Amino acid sequence: MFQDEARFGRISDPRKCWAPAPLCPMVKLALVREYIYAYAAVSPKDGVLD
């Protein structure tokens, strides 16, 4: 079996932050990181993919 893995994702770049009325955000920019991981294994003998 041969195994491989990959990570696919995005980093957003929002310009404004939401906060309740009496509060003020402490940061000027908030980055959102979202990733998904993919794993696969394949048998070279019979081509079975897992």
mmJSON file of the N, C-alpha and C atoms, coordinates in Angstrom:
{"data_MODEL":{"atom_site":{
"group_PDB":["ATOM","ATOM","ATOM","ATOM","ATOM","ATOM","ATOM","ATOM","ATOM","ATOM","ATOM","ATOM","ATOM","ATOM","ATOM","ATOM","ATOM","ATOM","ATOM","ATOM","ATOM","ATOM","ATOM","ATOM","ATOM","ATOM","ATOM","ATOM","ATOM","ATOM","ATOM","ATOM","ATOM","ATOM","ATOM","ATOM","ATOM","ATOM","ATOM","ATOM","ATOM","ATOM","ATOM","ATOM","ATOM","ATOM","ATOM","ATOM","ATOM","ATOM","ATOM","ATOM","ATOM","ATOM","ATOM","ATOM","ATOM","ATOM","ATOM","ATOM","ATOM","ATOM","ATOM","ATOM","ATOM","ATOM","ATOM","ATOM","ATOM","ATOM","ATOM","ATOM","ATOM","ATOM","ATOM","ATOM","ATOM","ATOM","ATOM","ATOM","ATOM","ATOM","ATOM","ATOM","ATOM","ATOM","ATOM","ATOM","ATOM","ATOM","ATOM","ATOM","ATOM","ATOM","ATOM","ATOM","ATOM","ATOM","ATOM","ATOM","ATOM","ATOM","ATOM","ATOM","ATOM","ATOM","ATOM","ATOM","ATOM","ATOM","ATOM","ATOM","ATOM","ATOM","ATOM","ATOM","ATOM","ATOM","ATOM","ATOM","ATOM","ATOM","ATOM","ATOM","ATOM","ATOM","ATOM","ATOM","ATOM","ATOM","ATOM","ATOM","ATOM","ATOM","ATOM","ATOM","ATOM","ATOM","ATOM","ATOM","ATOM","ATOM","ATOM","ATOM","ATOM","ATOM","ATOM","ATOM","ATOM","ATOM"],
"id":[1,2,3,4,5,6,7,8,9,10,11,12,13,14,15,16,17,18,19,20,21,22,23,24,25,26,27,28,29,30,31,32,33,34,35,36,37,38,39,40,41,42,43,44,45,46,47,48,49,50,51,52,53,54,55,56,57,58,59,60,61,62,63,64,65,66,67,68,69,70,71,72,73,74,75,76,77,78,79,80,81,82,83,84,85,86,87,88,89,90,91,92,93,94,95,96,97,98,99,100,101,102,103,104,105,106,107,108,109,110,111,112,113,114,115,116,117,118,119,120,121,122,123,124,125,126,127,128,129,130,131,132,133,134,135,136,137,138,139,140,141,142,143,144,145,146,147,148,149,150],
"type_symbol":["N","C","C","N","C","C","N","C","C","N","C","C","N","C","C","N","C","C","N","C","C","N","C","C","N","C","C","N","C","C","N","C","C","N","C","C","N","C","C","N","C","C","N","C","C","N","C","C","N","C","C","N","C","C","N","C","C","N","C","C","N","C","C","N","C","C","N","C","C","N","C","C","N","C","C","N","C","C","N","C","C","N","C","C","N","C","C","N","C","C","N","C","C","N","C","C","N","C","C","N","C","C","N","C","C","N","C","C","N","C","C","N","C","C","N","C","C","N","C","C","N","C","C","N","C","C","N","C","C","N","C","C","N","C","C","N","C","C","N","C","C","N","C","C","N","C","C","N","C","C"],
"label_atom_id":["N","CA","C","N","CA","C","N","CA","C","N","CA","C","N","CA","C","N","CA","C","N","CA","C","N","CA","C","N","CA","C","N","CA","C","N","CA","C","N","CA","C","N","CA","C","N","CA","C","N","CA","C","N","CA","C","N","CA","C","N","CA","C","N","CA","C","N","CA","C","N","CA","C","N","CA","C","N","CA","C","N","CA","C","N","CA","C","N","CA","C","N","CA","C","N","CA","C","N","CA","C","N","CA","C","N","CA","C","N","CA","C","N","CA","C","N","CA","C","N","CA","C","N","CA","C","N","CA","C","N","CA","C","N","CA","C","N","CA","C","N","CA","C","N","CA","C","N","CA","C","N","CA","C","N","CA","C","N","CA","C","N","CA","C","N","CA","C","N","CA","C","N","CA","C"],
"label_alt_id":[null,null,null,null,null,null,null,null,null,null,null,null,null,null,null,null,null,null,null,null,null,null,null,null,null,null,null,null,null,null,null,null,null,null,null,null,null,null,null,null,null,null,null,null,null,null,null,null,null,null,null,null,null,null,null,null,null,null,null,null,null,null,null,null,null,null,null,null,null,null,null,null,null,null,null,null,null,null,null,null,null,null,null,null,null,null,null,null,null,null,null,null,null,null,null,null,null,null,null,null,null,null,null,null,null,null,null,null,null,null,null,null,null,null,null,null,null,null,null,null,null,null,null,null,null,null,null,null,null,null,null,null,null,null,null,null,null,null,null,null,null,null,null,null,null,null,null,null,null,null],
"label_comp_id":["MET","MET","MET","PHE","PHE","PHE","GLN","GLN","GLN","ASP","ASP","ASP","GLU","GLU","GLU","ALA","ALA","ALA","ARG","ARG","ARG","PHE","PHE","PHE","GLY","GLY","GLY","ARG","ARG","ARG","ILE","ILE","ILE","SER","SER","SER","ASP","ASP","ASP","PRO","PRO","PRO","ARG","ARG","ARG","LYS","LYS","LYS","CYS","CYS","CYS","TRP","TRP","TRP","ALA","ALA","ALA","PRO","PRO","PRO","ALA","ALA","ALA","PRO","PRO","PRO","LEU","LEU","LEU","CYS","CYS","CYS","PRO","PRO","PRO","MET","MET","MET","VAL","VAL","VAL","LYS","LYS","LYS","LEU","LEU","LEU","ALA","ALA","ALA","LEU","LEU","LEU","VAL","VAL","VAL","ARG","ARG","ARG","GLU","GLU","GLU","TYR","TYR","TYR","ILE","ILE","ILE","TYR","TYR","TYR","ALA","ALA","ALA","TYR","TYR","TYR","ALA","ALA","ALA","ALA","ALA","ALA","VAL","VAL","VAL","SER","SER","SER","PRO","PRO","PRO","LYS","LYS","LYS","ASP","ASP","ASP","GLY","GLY","GLY","VAL","VAL","VAL","LEU","LEU","LEU","ASP","ASP","ASP"],
"label_asym_id":["A","A","A","A","A","A","A","A","A","A","A","A","A","A","A","A","A","A","A","A","A","A","A","A","A","A","A","A","A","A","A","A","A","A","A","A","A","A","A","A","A","A","A","A","A","A","A","A","A","A","A","A","A","A","A","A","A","A","A","A","A","A","A","A","A","A","A","A","A","A","A","A","A","A","A","A","A","A","A","A","A","A","A","A","A","A","A","A","A","A","A","A","A","A","A","A","A","A","A","A","A","A","A","A","A","A","A","A","A","A","A","A","A","A","A","A","A","A","A","A","A","A","A","A","A","A","A","A","A","A","A","A","A","A","A","A","A","A","A","A","A","A","A","A","A","A","A","A","A","A"],
"label_entity_id":["1","1","1","1","1","1","1","1","1","1","1","1","1","1","1","1","1","1","1","1","1","1","1","1","1","1","1","1","1","1","1","1","1","1","1","1","1","1","1","1","1","1","1","1","1","1","1","1","1","1","1","1","1","1","1","1","1","1","1","1","1","1","1","1","1","1","1","1","1","1","1","1","1","1","1","1","1","1","1","1","1","1","1","1","1","1","1","1","1","1","1","1","1","1","1","1","1","1","1","1","1","1","1","1","1","1","1","1","1","1","1","1","1","1","1","1","1","1","1","1","1","1","1","1","1","1","1","1","1","1","1","1","1","1","1","1","1","1","1","1","1","1","1","1","1","1","1","1","1","1"],
"label_seq_id":[1,1,1,2,2,2,3,3,3,4,4,4,5,5,5,6,6,6,7,7,7,8,8,8,9,9,9,10,10,10,11,11,11,12,12,12,13,13,13,14,14,14,15,15,15,16,16,16,17,17,17,18,18,18,19,19,19,20,20,20,21,21,21,22,22,22,23,23,23,24,24,24,25,25,25,26,26,26,27,27,27,28,28,28,29,29,29,30,30,30,31,31,31,32,32,32,33,33,33,34,34,34,35,35,35,36,36,36,37,37,37,38,38,38,39,39,39,40,40,40,41,41,41,42,42,42,43,43,43,44,44,44,45,45,45,46,46,46,47,47,47,48,48,48,49,49,49,50,50,50],
"pdbx_PDB_ins_code":[null,null,null,null,null,null,null,null,null,null,null,null,null,null,null,null,null,null,null,null,null,null,null,null,null,null,null,null,null,null,null,null,null,null,null,null,null,null,null,null,null,null,null,null,null,null,null,null,null,null,null,null,null,null,null,null,null,null,null,null,null,null,null,null,null,null,null,null,null,null,null,null,null,null,null,null,null,null,null,null,null,null,null,null,null,null,null,null,null,null,null,null,null,null,null,null,null,null,null,null,null,null,null,null,null,null,null,null,null,null,null,null,null,null,null,null,null,null,null,null,null,null,null,null,null,null,null,null,null,null,null,null,null,null,null,null,null,null,null,null,null,null,null,null,null,null,null,null,null,null],
"Cartn_x":[0.844,0.0,0.888,0.491,1.133,0.131,0.591,-0.283,0.121,-0.874,-0.623,-1.642,-1.281,-2.191,-2.054,-3.128,-3.131,-3.99,-3.692,-4.492,-4.943,-6.245,-6.827,-7.469,-7.293,-7.887,-7.897,-8.392,-8.451,-8.2,-7.733,-7.57,-8.351,-9.383,-10.201,-9.547,-9.948,-9.368,-10.493,-11.295,-12.389,-11.867,-12.585,-12.167,-12.841,-14.026,-14.736,-15.047,-15.122,-15.497,-16.791,-17.615,-18.846,-18.623,-19.202,-19.147,-20.434,-20.862,-22.038,-21.835,-22.927,-22.896,-21.918,-21.839,-20.913,-19.448,-19.173,-17.8,-17.167,-15.854,-15.082,-14.069,-13.944,-12.969,-11.544,-10.735,-9.354,-8.417,-8.823,-7.974,-8.58,-7.732,-8.207,-8.541,-7.932,-8.116,-8.167,-9.15,-9.277,-9.185,-8.271,-8.12,-8.857,-9.602,-10.311,-9.613,-9.17,-8.491,-9.388,-9.689,-10.502,-9.751,-9.595,-8.863,-9.66,-9.419,-9.938,-8.764,-8.683,-7.588,-8.11,-7.323,-7.677,-6.561,-6.942,-5.992,-6.417,-5.456,-5.762,-4.62,-4.981,-3.991,-4.404,-3.428,-3.715,-2.76,-3.31,-2.514,-2.038,-0.73,-0.26,-0.502,-0.695,-0.897,-2.242,-3.33,-4.648,-5.417,-4.815,-5.425,-6.543,-6.665,-7.705,-7.362,-8.317,-8.147,-8.937,-8.294,-8.95,-8.831],
"Cartn_y":[-1.184,0.0,1.245,2.215,3.521,4.529,5.441,6.406,7.818,8.708,10.115,10.954,12.183,13.087,14.478,15.265,16.62,17.508,18.792,19.767,20.832,21.07,22.101,23.127,24.399,25.38,26.77,27.672,29.076,29.93,31.133,32.135,33.356,33.688,34.844,36.125,37.233,38.527,39.545,39.361,40.299,41.663,42.707,44.061,44.608,44.096,44.601,43.46,43.771,42.8,43.243,42.267,42.576,42.413,43.304,43.214,43.809,43.367,43.966,45.469,46.201,47.67,48.292,47.856,48.556,48.15,47.089,46.602,47.071,47.181,47.546,46.425,45.924,44.861,45.32,44.402,44.716,44.625,43.906,43.743,44.468,44.89,45.574,44.596,43.403,42.433,41.037,40.263,38.891,37.94,36.991,36.006,34.731,34.18,32.925,31.865,30.827,29.75,28.522,27.996,26.796,25.794,24.591,23.557,22.266,21.464,20.105,19.204,18.063,17.134,15.94,15.471,14.291,13.26,12.029,10.932,9.811,9.142,8.026,7.023,5.774,4.699,3.82,3.39,2.566,1.367,0.264,-0.967,-1.052,-1.063,-1.15,-2.531,-3.529,-4.883,-5.027,-4.541,-4.713,-3.404,-2.251,-0.964,-0.578,-1.249,-0.939,0.392,1.308,2.628,2.682,3.159,3.26,4.674],
"Cartn_z":[0.0,0.0,0.0,-0.794,-0.803,-0.258,0.566,1.234,0.851,0.712,0.424,1.18,1.458,2.15,1.558,1.682,1.142,2.027,2.02,2.759,1.774,1.738,0.892,1.813,1.522,2.413,1.832,2.677,2.287,3.523,3.296,4.345,3.883,4.632,4.257,4.771,4.221,4.576,4.809,5.872,6.112,6.556,6.215,6.551,7.804,8.145,9.311,10.264,11.559,12.572,13.227,13.602,14.297,15.789,16.583,18.044,18.599,19.787,20.411,20.629,20.776,20.818,21.815,23.066,23.974,23.816,23.079,22.954,21.652,21.688,20.497,20.233,19.003,18.724,19.023,19.518,19.867,18.656,17.61,16.432,15.239,14.321,13.12,12.011,12.044,10.977,11.584,11.188,11.674,10.488,10.553,9.484,9.87,8.941,9.147,8.305,8.97,8.26,8.278,7.094,6.968,6.106,6.628,5.906,5.889,4.885,4.835,4.449,5.084,4.836,4.056,3.126,2.332,2.461,2.766,2.9,1.963,1.36,0.476,0.525,0.33,0.225,-0.948,-1.727,-2.909,-2.934,-3.353,-3.49,-4.946,-5.193,-6.566,-7.202,-6.374,-6.896,-7.602,-6.948,-7.551,-7.747,-7.411,-7.658,-6.698,-5.567,-4.601,-3.915,-3.91,-3.297,-2.007,-0.953,0.351,0.867],
"occupancy":[1.0,1.0,1.0,1.0,1.0,1.0,1.0,1.0,1.0,1.0,1.0,1.0,1.0,1.0,1.0,1.0,1.0,1.0,1.0,1.0,1.0,1.0,1.0,1.0,1.0,1.0,1.0,1.0,1.0,1.0,1.0,1.0,1.0,1.0,1.0,1.0,1.0,1.0,1.0,1.0,1.0,1.0,1.0,1.0,1.0,1.0,1.0,1.0,1.0,1.0,1.0,1.0,1.0,1.0,1.0,1.0,1.0,1.0,1.0,1.0,1.0,1.0,1.0,1.0,1.0,1.0,1.0,1.0,1.0,1.0,1.0,1.0,1.0,1.0,1.0,1.0,1.0,1.0,1.0,1.0,1.0,1.0,1.0,1.0,1.0,1.0,1.0,1.0,1.0,1.0,1.0,1.0,1.0,1.0,1.0,1.0,1.0,1.0,1.0,1.0,1.0,1.0,1.0,1.0,1.0,1.0,1.0,1.0,1.0,1.0,1.0,1.0,1.0,1.0,1.0,1.0,1.0,1.0,1.0,1.0,1.0,1.0,1.0,1.0,1.0,1.0,1.0,1.0,1.0,1.0,1.0,1.0,1.0,1.0,1.0,1.0,1.0,1.0,1.0,1.0,1.0,1.0,1.0,1.0,1.0,1.0,1.0,1.0,1.0,1.0],
"B_iso_or_equiv":[0.0,0.0,0.0,0.0,0.0,0.0,0.0,0.0,0.0,0.0,0.0,0.0,0.0,0.0,0.0,0.0,0.0,0.0,0.0,0.0,0.0,0.0,0.0,0.0,0.0,0.0,0.0,0.0,0.0,0.0,0.0,0.0,0.0,0.0,0.0,0.0,0.0,0.0,0.0,0.0,0.0,0.0,0.0,0.0,0.0,0.0,0.0,0.0,0.0,0.0,0.0,0.0,0.0,0.0,0.0,0.0,0.0,0.0,0.0,0.0,0.0,0.0,0.0,0.0,0.0,0.0,0.0,0.0,0.0,0.0,0.0,0.0,0.0,0.0,0.0,0.0,0.0,0.0,0.0,0.0,0.0,0.0,0.0,0.0,0.0,0.0,0.0,0.0,0.0,0.0,0.0,0.0,0.0,0.0,0.0,0.0,0.0,0.0,0.0,0.0,0.0,0.0,0.0,0.0,0.0,0.0,0.0,0.0,0.0,0.0,0.0,0.0,0.0,0.0,0.0,0.0,0.0,0.0,0.0,0.0,0.0,0.0,0.0,0.0,0.0,0.0,0.0,0.0,0.0,0.0,0.0,0.0,0.0,0.0,0.0,0.0,0.0,0.0,0.0,0.0,0.0,0.0,0.0,0.0,0.0,0.0,0.0,0.0,0.0,0.0],
"pdbx_formal_charge":[null,null,null,null,null,null,null,null,null,null,null,null,null,null,null,null,null,null,null,null,null,null,null,null,null,null,null,null,null,null,null,null,null,null,null,null,null,null,null,null,null,null,null,null,null,null,null,null,null,null,null,null,null,null,null,null,null,null,null,null,null,null,null,null,null,null,null,null,null,null,null,null,null,null,null,null,null,null,null,null,null,null,null,null,null,null,null,null,null,null,null,null,null,null,null,null,null,null,null,null,null,null,null,null,null,null,null,null,null,null,null,null,null,null,null,null,null,null,null,null,null,null,null,null,null,null,null,null,null,null,null,null,null,null,null,null,null,null,null,null,null,null,null,null,null,null,null,null,null,null],
"auth_seq_id":[1,1,1,2,2,2,3,3,3,4,4,4,5,5,5,6,6,6,7,7,7,8,8,8,9,9,9,10,10,10,11,11,11,12,12,12,13,13,13,14,14,14,15,15,15,16,16,16,17,17,17,18,18,18,19,19,19,20,20,20,21,21,21,22,22,22,23,23,23,24,24,24,25,25,25,26,26,26,27,27,27,28,28,28,29,29,29,30,30,30,31,31,31,32,32,32,33,33,33,34,34,34,35,35,35,36,36,36,37,37,37,38,38,38,39,39,39,40,40,40,41,41,41,42,42,42,43,43,43,44,44,44,45,45,45,46,46,46,47,47,47,48,48,48,49,49,49,50,50,50],
"auth_comp_id":["MET","MET","MET","PHE","PHE","PHE","GLN","GLN","GLN","ASP","ASP","ASP","GLU","GLU","GLU","ALA","ALA","ALA","ARG","ARG","ARG","PHE","PHE","PHE","GLY","GLY","GLY","ARG","ARG","ARG","ILE","ILE","ILE","SER","SER","SER","ASP","ASP","ASP","PRO","PRO","PRO","ARG","ARG","ARG","LYS","LYS","LYS","CYS","CYS","CYS","TRP","TRP","TRP","ALA","ALA","ALA","PRO","PRO","PRO","ALA","ALA","ALA","PRO","PRO","PRO","LEU","LEU","LEU","CYS","CYS","CYS","PRO","PRO","PRO","MET","MET","MET","VAL","VAL","VAL","LYS","LYS","LYS","LEU","LEU","LEU","ALA","ALA","ALA","LEU","LEU","LEU","VAL","VAL","VAL","ARG","ARG","ARG","GLU","GLU","GLU","TYR","TYR","TYR","ILE","ILE","ILE","TYR","TYR","TYR","ALA","ALA","ALA","TYR","TYR","TYR","ALA","ALA","ALA","ALA","ALA","ALA","VAL","VAL","VAL","SER","SER","SER","PRO","PRO","PRO","LYS","LYS","LYS","ASP","ASP","ASP","GLY","GLY","GLY","VAL","VAL","VAL","LEU","LEU","LEU","ASP","ASP","ASP"],
"auth_asym_id":["A","A","A","A","A","A","A","A","A","A","A","A","A","A","A","A","A","A","A","A","A","A","A","A","A","A","A","A","A","A","A","A","A","A","A","A","A","A","A","A","A","A","A","A","A","A","A","A","A","A","A","A","A","A","A","A","A","A","A","A","A","A","A","A","A","A","A","A","A","A","A","A","A","A","A","A","A","A","A","A","A","A","A","A","A","A","A","A","A","A","A","A","A","A","A","A","A","A","A","A","A","A","A","A","A","A","A","A","A","A","A","A","A","A","A","A","A","A","A","A","A","A","A","A","A","A","A","A","A","A","A","A","A","A","A","A","A","A","A","A","A","A","A","A","A","A","A","A","A","A"],
"auth_atom_id":["N","CA","C","N","CA","C","N","CA","C","N","CA","C","N","CA","C","N","CA","C","N","CA","C","N","CA","C","N","CA","C","N","CA","C","N","CA","C","N","CA","C","N","CA","C","N","CA","C","N","CA","C","N","CA","C","N","CA","C","N","CA","C","N","CA","C","N","CA","C","N","CA","C","N","CA","C","N","CA","C","N","CA","C","N","CA","C","N","CA","C","N","CA","C","N","CA","C","N","CA","C","N","CA","C","N","CA","C","N","CA","C","N","CA","C","N","CA","C","N","CA","C","N","CA","C","N","CA","C","N","CA","C","N","CA","C","N","CA","C","N","CA","C","N","CA","C","N","CA","C","N","CA","C","N","CA","C","N","CA","C","N","CA","C","N","CA","C","N","CA","C","N","CA","C"],
"pdbx_PDB_model_num":[1,1,1,1,1,1,1,1,1,1,1,1,1,1,1,1,1,1,1,1,1,1,1,1,1,1,1,1,1,1,1,1,1,1,1,1,1,1,1,1,1,1,1,1,1,1,1,1,1,1,1,1,1,1,1,1,1,1,1,1,1,1,1,1,1,1,1,1,1,1,1,1,1,1,1,1,1,1,1,1,1,1,1,1,1,1,1,1,1,1,1,1,1,1,1,1,1,1,1,1,1,1,1,1,1,1,1,1,1,1,1,1,1,1,1,1,1,1,1,1,1,1,1,1,1,1,1,1,1,1,1,1,1,1,1,1,1,1,1,1,1,1,1,1,1,1,1,1,1,1]
}}}
